[in-house]
Amino acid sequence: MAETAQKLVEELNHPQNNEVNETVDIPTTADVTADGKNVKQIKCQRCPSTILVPGIATLVTHEFLLPDPEMTGKKDKTLDDSLNKYWCVDNMYAFENVGFSKTVDGVKYLICADCEIGPIGWHDLNTKLSYVSVCKISYC
Ligand SMILES: [Zn+2]
């Protein structure tokens, strides 16, 4: 009984907080236009570099495991869900400041051209589509 009351108080104090992960900036419907494009400018998390200008990328869910040394050992369900969210671009020349790695198993990995943080996403040589992880970028 006391436990239930405690839980209720916590929910009142932190409405909708159980779905928010403070370390991951997951796009909401406010960040996406009616046709699914990015409203905000997509930027590098480490430096002021612009990666994509507004209205270029489409938010998609895609199963792909991006190699990430920082994520090793951090297996979190909320994080796993957002790890499958990507900004998809069908023209690799639409990127502003992005470098491409050498081809590895049919894909090229994307890095920030300025600070070389990465991989922030990948380019599929078969489909010619590029994907940028929502976990690897910030917005402005
Ligand atoms: Zn950068």
Backbone and ligand atoms as CSV (ligand in chain L), in Angstrom:
chain,resi,resn,atom,element,x,y,z
A,1,MET,N,N,0.834,-1.217,0.000
A,1,MET,CA,C,0.000,0.000,0.000
A,1,MET,C,C,0.859,1.254,0.000
A,2,ALA,N,N,1.812,1.288,0.919
A,2,ALA,CA,C,2.724,2.433,0.992
A,2,ALA,C,C,3.548,2.541,-0.292
A,3,GLU,N,N,3.876,1.392,-0.830
A,3,GLU,CA,C,4.674,1.350,-2.052
A,3,GLU,C,C,3.904,1.977,-3.217
A,4,THR,N,N,2.616,1.650,-3.312
A,4,THR,CA,C,1.774,2.174,-4.372
A,4,THR,C,C,1.657,3.699,-4.268
A,5,ALA,N,N,1.472,4.184,-3.038
A,5,ALA,CA,C,1.377,5.625,-2.816
A,5,ALA,C,C,2.672,6.312,-3.223
A,6,GLN,N,N,3.768,5.690,-2.870
A,6,GLN,CA,C,5.080,6.242,-3.211
A,6,GLN,C,C,5.237,6.351,-4.730
A,7,LYS,N,N,4.800,5.306,-5.428
A,7,LYS,CA,C,4.906,5.267,-6.878
A,7,LYS,C,C,4.044,6.362,-7.505
A,8,LEU,N,N,2.864,6.558,-6.927
A,8,LEU,CA,C,1.942,7.568,-7.430
A,8,LEU,C,C,2.551,8.964,-7.279
A,9,VAL,N,N,3.167,9.192,-6.126
A,9,VAL,CA,C,3.809,10.482,-5.875
A,9,VAL,C,C,4.926,10.713,-6.893
A,10,GLU,N,N,5.700,9.661,-7.140
A,10,GLU,CA,C,6.792,9.790,-8.110
A,10,GLU,C,C,6.271,10.113,-9.503
A,11,GLU,N,N,5.160,9.484,-9.871
A,11,GLU,CA,C,4.585,9.727,-11.198
A,11,GLU,C,C,4.030,11.140,-11.306
A,12,LEU,N,N,3.481,11.635,-10.201
A,12,LEU,CA,C,2.951,12.997,-10.207
A,12,LEU,C,C,4.073,14.017,-10.329
A,13,ASN,N,N,5.185,13.695,-9.666
A,13,ASN,CA,C,6.324,14.607,-9.703
A,13,ASN,C,C,7.075,14.561,-11.033
A,14,HIS,N,N,7.058,13.381,-11.663
A,14,HIS,CA,C,7.794,13.226,-12.919
A,14,HIS,C,C,6.873,12.675,-13.998
A,15,PRO,N,N,5.952,13.478,-14.492
A,15,PRO,CA,C,5.035,12.972,-15.513
A,15,PRO,C,C,5.781,12.583,-16.786
A,16,GLN,N,N,5.436,11.452,-17.363
A,16,GLN,CA,C,5.981,10.939,-18.628
A,16,GLN,C,C,7.494,10.752,-18.576
A,17,ASN,N,N,8.042,10.714,-17.386
A,17,ASN,CA,C,9.498,10.653,-17.308
A,17,ASN,C,C,10.050,9.278,-17.613
A,18,ASN,N,N,9.204,8.255,-17.506
A,18,ASN,CA,C,9.717,6.897,-17.693
A,18,ASN,C,C,10.154,6.583,-19.124
A,19,GLU,N,N,9.742,7.391,-20.106
A,19,GLU,CA,C,10.136,7.114,-21.489
A,19,GLU,C,C,11.284,8.008,-21.948
A,20,VAL,N,N,11.676,8.936,-21.131
A,20,VAL,CA,C,12.708,9.886,-21.543
A,20,VAL,C,C,14.080,9.413,-21.085
A,21,ASN,N,N,14.982,9.326,-22.035
A,21,ASN,CA,C,16.358,8.995,-21.696
A,21,ASN,C,C,17.187,10.265,-21.869
A,22,GLU,N,N,17.717,10.751,-20.793
A,22,GLU,CA,C,18.375,12.062,-20.832
A,22,GLU,C,C,19.638,12.097,-21.683
A,23,THR,N,N,20.271,10.952,-21.859
A,23,THR,CA,C,21.521,10.949,-22.607
A,23,THR,C,C,21.307,10.803,-24.110
A,24,VAL,N,N,20.100,10.402,-24.520
A,24,VAL,CA,C,19.849,10.189,-25.939
A,24,VAL,C,C,18.757,11.137,-26.410
A,25,ASP,N,N,19.060,11.904,-27.450
A,25,ASP,CA,C,18.109,12.872,-27.974
A,25,ASP,C,C,17.255,12.217,-29.054
A,26,ILE,N,N,16.194,11.550,-28.637
A,26,ILE,CA,C,15.339,10.841,-29.584
A,26,ILE,C,C,14.367,11.832,-30.216
A,27,PRO,N,N,14.312,11.880,-31.544
A,27,PRO,CA,C,13.408,12.827,-32.194
A,27,PRO,C,C,11.946,12.533,-31.857
A,28,THR,N,N,11.200,13.569,-31.639
A,28,THR,CA,C,9.767,13.426,-31.416
A,28,THR,C,C,9.045,13.864,-32.668
A,29,THR,N,N,7.727,13.795,-32.663
A,29,THR,CA,C,6.978,14.197,-33.845
A,29,THR,C,C,7.223,15.675,-34.168
A,30,ALA,N,N,7.588,16.450,-33.151
A,30,ALA,CA,C,7.856,17.870,-33.357
A,30,ALA,C,C,9.117,18.086,-34.193
A,31,ASP,N,N,9.983,17.069,-34.206
A,31,ASP,CA,C,11.239,17.187,-34.949
A,31,ASP,C,C,11.114,16.716,-36.397
A,32,VAL,N,N,9.917,16.229,-36.749
A,32,VAL,CA,C,9.714,15.646,-38.068
A,32,VAL,C,C,8.587,16.379,-38.788
A,33,THR,N,N,8.792,16.699,-40.067
A,33,THR,CA,C,7.759,17.370,-40.852
A,33,THR,C,C,6.651,16.375,-41.200
A,34,ALA,N,N,5.585,16.863,-41.810
A,34,ALA,CA,C,4.440,16.014,-42.168
A,34,ALA,C,C,4.873,14.868,-43.089
A,35,ASP,N,N,5.871,15.100,-43.932
A,35,ASP,CA,C,6.340,14.026,-44.812
A,35,ASP,C,C,7.573,13.306,-44.257
A,36,GLY,N,N,7.805,13.450,-42.943
A,36,GLY,CA,C,8.827,12.649,-42.272
A,36,GLY,C,C,10.256,13.162,-42.363
A,37,LYS,N,N,10.427,14.414,-42.793
A,37,LYS,CA,C,11.782,14.966,-42.915
A,37,LYS,C,C,12.207,15.667,-41.623
A,38,ASN,N,N,13.520,15.905,-41.495
A,38,ASN,CA,C,14.042,16.585,-40.306
A,38,ASN,C,C,13.701,18.068,-40.320
A,39,VAL,N,N,13.129,18.547,-39.214
A,39,VAL,CA,C,12.770,19.963,-39.077
A,39,VAL,C,C,14.010,20.771,-38.714
A,40,LYS,N,N,14.819,20.175,-37.824
A,40,LYS,CA,C,15.981,20.892,-37.321
A,40,LYS,C,C,17.242,20.541,-38.105
A,41,GLN,N,N,18.219,21.411,-37.957
A,41,GLN,CA,C,19.525,21.145,-38.526
A,41,GLN,C,C,20.200,20.039,-37.713
A,42,ILE,N,N,20.786,19.082,-38.380
A,42,ILE,CA,C,21.457,17.969,-37.701
A,42,ILE,C,C,22.951,18.274,-37.625
A,43,LYS,N,N,23.460,18.225,-36.390
A,43,LYS,CA,C,24.831,18.646,-36.146
A,43,LYS,C,C,25.657,17.548,-35.487
A,44,CYS,N,N,26.966,17.742,-35.529
A,44,CYS,CA,C,27.891,16.872,-34.820
A,44,CYS,C,C,27.723,17.099,-33.319
A,45,GLN,N,N,27.853,16.013,-32.526
A,45,GLN,CA,C,27.738,16.148,-31.065
A,45,GLN,C,C,28.992,16.756,-30.451
A,46,ARG,N,N,30.113,16.633,-31.101
A,46,ARG,CA,C,31.385,17.039,-30.507
A,46,ARG,C,C,31.862,18.414,-30.960
A,47,CYS,N,N,31.440,18.840,-32.147
A,47,CYS,CA,C,31.912,20.123,-32.670
A,47,CYS,C,C,30.738,20.833,-33.345
A,48,PRO,N,N,30.895,22.115,-33.719
A,48,PRO,CA,C,29.754,22.870,-34.282
A,48,PRO,C,C,29.408,22.515,-35.728
A,49,SER,N,N,30.042,21.523,-36.296
A,49,SER,CA,C,29.826,21.191,-37.695
A,49,SER,C,C,28.393,20.774,-38.022
A,50,THR,N,N,27.873,21.297,-39.124
A,50,THR,CA,C,26.561,20.879,-39.621
A,50,THR,C,C,26.731,19.602,-40.427
A,51,ILE,N,N,25.883,18.614,-40.162
A,51,ILE,CA,C,25.941,17.353,-40.898
A,51,ILE,C,C,24.876,17.335,-41.989
A,52,LEU,N,N,23.655,17.753,-41.615
A,52,LEU,CA,C,22.566,17.806,-42.593
A,52,LEU,C,C,21.726,19.052,-42.349
A,53,VAL,N,N,21.338,19.739,-43.409
A,53,VAL,CA,C,20.465,20.896,-43.266
A,53,VAL,C,C,19.020,20.394,-43.159
A,54,PRO,N,N,18.096,21.229,-42.647
A,54,PRO,CA,C,16.709,20.783,-42.465
A,54,PRO,C,C,16.044,20.339,-43.766
A,55,GLY,N,N,15.133,19.361,-43.654
A,55,GLY,CA,C,14.316,18.928,-44.786
A,55,GLY,C,C,14.975,17.943,-45.720
A,56,ILE,N,N,16.106,17.367,-45.330
A,56,ILE,CA,C,16.839,16.468,-46.224
A,56,ILE,C,C,16.691,15.001,-45.850
A,57,ALA,N,N,16.690,14.731,-44.533
A,57,ALA,CA,C,16.717,13.339,-44.083
A,57,ALA,C,C,15.338,12.862,-43.651
A,58,THR,N,N,15.107,11.577,-43.802
A,58,THR,CA,C,13.856,10.943,-43.381
A,58,THR,C,C,14.140,10.044,-42.188
A,59,LEU,N,N,13.307,10.164,-41.143
A,59,LEU,CA,C,13.493,9.331,-39.960
A,59,LEU,C,C,12.991,7.911,-40.240
A,60,VAL,N,N,13.880,6.945,-40.080
A,60,VAL,CA,C,13.503,5.557,-40.338
A,60,VAL,C,C,13.945,4.672,-39.177
A,61,THR,N,N,13.319,3.509,-39.079
A,61,THR,CA,C,13.772,2.499,-38.128
A,61,THR,C,C,14.464,1.410,-38.915
A,62,HIS,N,N,15.689,1.100,-38.544
A,62,HIS,CA,C,16.474,0.148,-39.314
A,62,HIS,C,C,17.316,-0.681,-38.364
A,63,GLU,N,N,17.294,-1.992,-38.565
A,63,GLU,CA,C,18.114,-2.864,-37.725
A,63,GLU,C,C,19.524,-2.885,-38.277
A,64,PHE,N,N,20.425,-2.262,-37.579
A,64,PHE,CA,C,21.824,-2.272,-38.009
A,64,PHE,C,C,22.663,-2.000,-36.787
A,65,LEU,N,N,23.678,-2.798,-36.607
A,65,LEU,CA,C,24.516,-2.611,-35.438
A,65,LEU,C,C,25.742,-1.790,-35.815
A,66,LEU,N,N,25.704,-0.538,-35.431
A,66,LEU,CA,C,26.817,0.360,-35.690
A,66,LEU,C,C,27.931,0.066,-34.683
A,67,PRO,N,N,29.140,-0.151,-35.147
A,67,PRO,CA,C,30.230,-0.408,-34.194
A,67,PRO,C,C,30.428,0.807,-33.299
A,68,ASP,N,N,30.399,0.607,-32.017
A,68,ASP,CA,C,30.506,1.730,-31.099
A,68,ASP,C,C,31.240,1.332,-29.826
A,69,PRO,N,N,32.501,1.711,-29.722
A,69,PRO,CA,C,33.294,1.349,-28.548
A,69,PRO,C,C,32.682,1.881,-27.254
A,70,GLU,N,N,32.038,3.061,-27.329
A,70,GLU,CA,C,31.472,3.690,-26.126
A,70,GLU,C,C,30.280,2.914,-25.582
A,71,MET,N,N,29.592,2.173,-26.453
A,71,MET,CA,C,28.371,1.495,-26.035
A,71,MET,C,C,28.636,0.094,-25.484
A,72,THR,N,N,29.845,-0.393,-25.604
A,72,THR,CA,C,30.161,-1.737,-25.147
A,72,THR,C,C,29.804,-1.904,-23.675
A,73,GLY,N,N,29.007,-2.926,-23.379
A,73,GLY,CA,C,28.639,-3.193,-21.992
A,73,GLY,C,C,27.401,-2.457,-21.546
A,74,LYS,N,N,26.965,-1.447,-22.316
A,74,LYS,CA,C,25.772,-0.701,-21.927
A,74,LYS,C,C,24.569,-1.230,-22.700
A,75,LYS,N,N,24.032,-2.332,-22.261
A,75,LYS,CA,C,22.874,-2.913,-22.935
A,75,LYS,C,C,21.601,-2.462,-22.228
A,76,ASP,N,N,20.979,-1.458,-22.765
A,76,ASP,CA,C,19.785,-0.889,-22.159
A,76,ASP,C,C,18.654,-0.952,-23.170
A,77,LYS,N,N,17.446,-1.339,-22.719
A,77,LYS,CA,C,16.329,-1.499,-23.651
A,77,LYS,C,C,15.944,-0.184,-24.327
A,78,THR,N,N,15.870,0.881,-23.558
A,78,THR,CA,C,15.524,2.186,-24.118
A,78,THR,C,C,16.541,2.600,-25.171
A,79,LEU,N,N,17.785,2.352,-24.850
A,79,LEU,CA,C,18.872,2.702,-25.749
A,79,LEU,C,C,18.809,1.866,-27.020
A,80,ASP,N,N,18.486,0.564,-26.846
A,80,ASP,CA,C,18.378,-0.329,-28.002
A,80,ASP,C,C,17.333,0.165,-28.985
A,81,ASP,N,N,16.197,0.645,-28.474
A,81,ASP,CA,C,15.147,1.148,-29.347
A,81,ASP,C,C,15.621,2.348,-30.154
A,82,SER,N,N,16.274,3.280,-29.486
A,82,SER,CA,C,16.724,4.477,-30.189
A,82,SER,C,C,17.895,4.165,-31.118
A,83,LEU,N,N,18.626,3.091,-30.830
A,83,LEU,CA,C,19.739,2.706,-31.703
A,83,LEU,C,C,19.255,2.270,-33.072
A,84,ASN,N,N,17.976,1.906,-33.173
A,84,ASN,CA,C,17.424,1.502,-34.460
A,84,ASN,C,C,16.828,2.669,-35.233
A,85,LYS,N,N,16.905,3.873,-34.671
A,85,LYS,CA,C,16.359,5.060,-35.339
A,85,LYS,C,C,17.479,5.788,-36.086
A,86,TYR,N,N,17.217,6.025,-37.365
A,86,TYR,CA,C,18.228,6.678,-38.189
A,86,TYR,C,C,17.604,7.751,-39.066
A,87,TRP,N,N,18.405,8.762,-39.367
A,87,TRP,CA,C,18.021,9.731,-40.388
A,87,TRP,C,C,18.554,9.192,-41.699
A,88,CYS,N,N,17.663,8.909,-42.638
A,88,CYS,CA,C,18.035,8.290,-43.902
A,88,CYS,C,C,18.119,9.355,-45.008
A,89,VAL,N,N,19.200,9.295,-45.785
A,89,VAL,CA,C,19.426,10.238,-46.878
A,89,VAL,C,C,19.711,9.442,-48.151
A,90,ASP,N,N,19.011,9.773,-49.250
A,90,ASP,CA,C,19.215,8.982,-50.474
A,90,ASP,C,C,20.288,9.561,-51.393
A,91,ASN,N,N,20.873,10.665,-50.982
A,91,ASN,CA,C,21.928,11.272,-51.794
A,91,ASN,C,C,23.125,11.563,-50.898
A,92,MET,N,N,24.219,10.858,-51.110
A,92,MET,CA,C,25.368,11.014,-50.220
A,92,MET,C,C,26.007,12.403,-50.345
A,93,TYR,N,N,25.691,13.098,-51.426
A,93,TYR,CA,C,26.232,14.453,-51.598
A,93,TYR,C,C,25.396,15.504,-50.857
A,94,ALA,N,N,24.299,15.060,-50.213
A,94,ALA,CA,C,23.463,15.975,-49.427
A,94,ALA,C,C,24.132,16.334,-48.102
A,95,PHE,N,N,25.119,15.548,-47.704
A,95,PHE,CA,C,25.799,15.820,-46.441
A,95,PHE,C,C,26.660,17.076,-46.524
A,96,GLU,N,N,26.727,17.777,-45.401
A,96,GLU,CA,C,27.508,19.009,-45.346
A,96,GLU,C,C,28.976,18.733,-44.979
A,97,ASN,N,N,29.184,18.135,-43.824
A,97,ASN,CA,C,30.547,17.910,-43.341
A,97,ASN,C,C,30.713,16.476,-42.866
A,98,VAL,N,N,30.721,15.563,-43.806
A,98,VAL,CA,C,30.814,14.152,-43.437
A,98,VAL,C,C,31.884,13.478,-44.286
A,99,GLY,N,N,32.672,12.655,-43.616
A,99,GLY,CA,C,33.669,11.875,-44.323
A,99,GLY,C,C,33.214,10.427,-44.408
A,100,PHE,N,N,33.698,9.719,-45.434
A,100,PHE,CA,C,33.327,8.317,-45.608
A,100,PHE,C,C,34.561,7.439,-45.436
A,101,SER,N,N,34.383,6.338,-44.725
A,101,SER,CA,C,35.482,5.412,-44.504
A,101,SER,C,C,35.712,4.584,-45.765
A,102,LYS,N,N,36.734,3.744,-45.727
A,102,LYS,CA,C,36.918,2.757,-46.791
A,102,LYS,C,C,35.753,1.775,-46.729
A,103,THR,N,N,35.492,1.084,-47.833
A,103,THR,CA,C,34.391,0.125,-47.865
A,103,THR,C,C,34.714,-1.102,-47.010
A,104,VAL,N,N,33.785,-1.431,-46.110
A,104,VAL,CA,C,33.907,-2.612,-45.273
A,104,VAL,C,C,32.619,-3.413,-45.408
A,105,ASP,N,N,32.695,-4.613,-46.000
A,105,ASP,CA,C,31.518,-5.477,-46.168
A,105,ASP,C,C,30.363,-4.760,-46.865
A,106,GLY,N,N,30.645,-3.995,-47.909
A,106,GLY,CA,C,29.586,-3.356,-48.690
A,106,GLY,C,C,29.055,-2.060,-48.119
A,107,VAL,N,N,29.635,-1.601,-47.021
A,107,VAL,CA,C,29.197,-0.321,-46.464
A,107,VAL,C,C,30.399,0.588,-46.226
A,108,LYS,N,N,30.136,1.881,-46.227
A,108,LYS,CA,C,31.130,2.865,-45.824
A,108,LYS,C,C,30.612,3.515,-44.551
A,109,TYR,N,N,31.461,3.709,-43.579
A,109,TYR,CA,C,31.035,4.353,-42.345
A,109,TYR,C,C,31.196,5.861,-42.451
A,110,LEU,N,N,30.266,6.576,-41.808
A,110,LEU,CA,C,30.263,8.036,-41.857
A,110,LEU,C,C,30.930,8.602,-40.607
A,111,ILE,N,N,31.777,9.585,-40.814
A,111,ILE,CA,C,32.401,10.275,-39.688
A,111,ILE,C,C,32.252,11.782,-39.905
A,112,CYS,N,N,32.357,12.550,-38.813
A,112,CYS,CA,C,32.349,14.007,-38.932
A,112,CYS,C,C,33.637,14.429,-39.639
A,113,ALA,N,N,33.509,15.240,-40.681
A,113,ALA,CA,C,34.674,15.639,-41.460
A,113,ALA,C,C,35.591,16.579,-40.682
A,114,ASP,N,N,35.067,17.247,-39.681
A,114,ASP,CA,C,35.861,18.214,-38.925
A,114,ASP,C,C,36.604,17.585,-37.745
A,115,CYS,N,N,35.854,16.917,-36.842
A,115,CYS,CA,C,36.495,16.378,-35.648
A,115,CYS,C,C,36.732,14.871,-35.753
A,116,GLU,N,N,36.252,14.261,-36.851
A,116,GLU,CA,C,36.463,12.843,-37.143
A,116,GLU,C,C,35.870,11.900,-36.107
A,117,ILE,N,N,34.849,12.373,-35.352
A,117,ILE,CA,C,34.144,11.461,-34.458
A,117,ILE,C,C,33.343,10.496,-35.331
A,118,GLY,N,N,33.261,9.253,-34.888
A,118,GLY,CA,C,32.486,8.305,-35.679
A,118,GLY,C,C,32.730,6.873,-35.251
A,119,PRO,N,N,32.039,5.929,-35.879
A,119,PRO,CA,C,31.060,6.202,-36.941
A,119,PRO,C,C,29.756,6.791,-36.400
A,120,ILE,N,N,29.237,7.766,-37.137
A,120,ILE,CA,C,27.944,8.354,-36.770
A,120,ILE,C,C,26.836,7.726,-37.609
A,121,GLY,N,N,27.222,6.929,-38.588
A,121,GLY,CA,C,26.242,6.279,-39.447
A,121,GLY,C,C,26.955,5.468,-40.503
A,122,TRP,N,N,26.209,5.066,-41.553
A,122,TRP,CA,C,26.843,4.299,-42.612
A,122,TRP,C,C,26.167,4.549,-43.936
A,123,HIS,N,N,26.891,4.224,-45.013
A,123,HIS,CA,C,26.364,4.339,-46.369
A,123,HIS,C,C,26.342,2.944,-46.980
A,124,ASP,N,N,25.174,2.526,-47.475
A,124,ASP,CA,C,25.031,1.207,-48.081
A,124,ASP,C,C,25.317,1.316,-49.577
A,125,LEU,N,N,26.352,0.623,-50.044
A,125,LEU,CA,C,26.754,0.724,-51.446
A,125,LEU,C,C,25.739,0.093,-52.397
A,126,ASN,N,N,24.934,-0.846,-51.917
A,126,ASN,CA,C,23.929,-1.489,-52.772
A,126,ASN,C,C,22.710,-0.613,-52.977
A,127,THR,N,N,22.185,-0.066,-51.880
A,127,THR,CA,C,20.962,0.738,-51.969
A,127,THR,C,C,21.261,2.211,-52.221
A,128,LYS,N,N,22.538,2.611,-52.053
A,128,LYS,CA,C,22.970,4.021,-52.163
A,128,LYS,C,C,22.326,4.904,-51.084
A,129,LEU,N,N,21.801,4.284,-50.052
A,129,LEU,CA,C,21.191,5.052,-48.965
A,129,LEU,C,C,22.209,5.248,-47.843
A,130,SER,N,N,22.140,6.419,-47.202
A,130,SER,CA,C,22.996,6.683,-46.059
A,130,SER,C,C,22.131,6.829,-44.818
A,131,TYR,N,N,22.632,6.347,-43.712
A,131,TYR,CA,C,21.885,6.390,-42.456
A,131,TYR,C,C,22.745,7.046,-41.384
A,132,VAL,N,N,22.157,7.994,-40.649
A,132,VAL,CA,C,22.855,8.646,-39.549
A,132,VAL,C,C,22.103,8.322,-38.261
A,133,SER,N,N,22.794,7.761,-37.281
A,133,SER,CA,C,22.149,7.360,-36.029
A,133,SER,C,C,21.691,8.579,-35.233
A,134,VAL,N,N,20.447,8.527,-34.730
A,134,VAL,CA,C,19.935,9.634,-33.915
A,134,VAL,C,C,20.713,9.745,-32.603
A,135,CYS,N,N,21.409,8.678,-32.222
A,135,CYS,CA,C,22.185,8.686,-30.974
A,135,CYS,C,C,23.515,9.410,-31.131
A,136,LYS,N,N,23.905,9.678,-32.372
A,136,LYS,CA,C,25.249,10.179,-32.635
A,136,LYS,C,C,25.287,11.636,-33.031
A,137,ILE,N,N,24.119,12.272,-33.059
A,137,ILE,CA,C,24.079,13.648,-33.550
A,137,ILE,C,C,23.300,14.512,-32.557
A,138,SER,N,N,23.354,15.817,-32.768
A,138,SER,CA,C,22.510,16.724,-31.997
A,138,SER,C,C,21.793,17.647,-32.973
A,139,TYR,N,N,20.925,18.492,-32.441
A,139,TYR,CA,C,20.103,19.334,-33.308
A,139,TYR,C,C,20.252,20.804,-32.938
A,140,CYS,N,N,19.954,21.676,-33.892
A,140,CYS,CA,C,19.862,23.087,-33.534
A,140,CYS,C,C,18.865,23.772,-34.440
L,1,ZN,ZN,ZN,32.479,16.994,-35.439
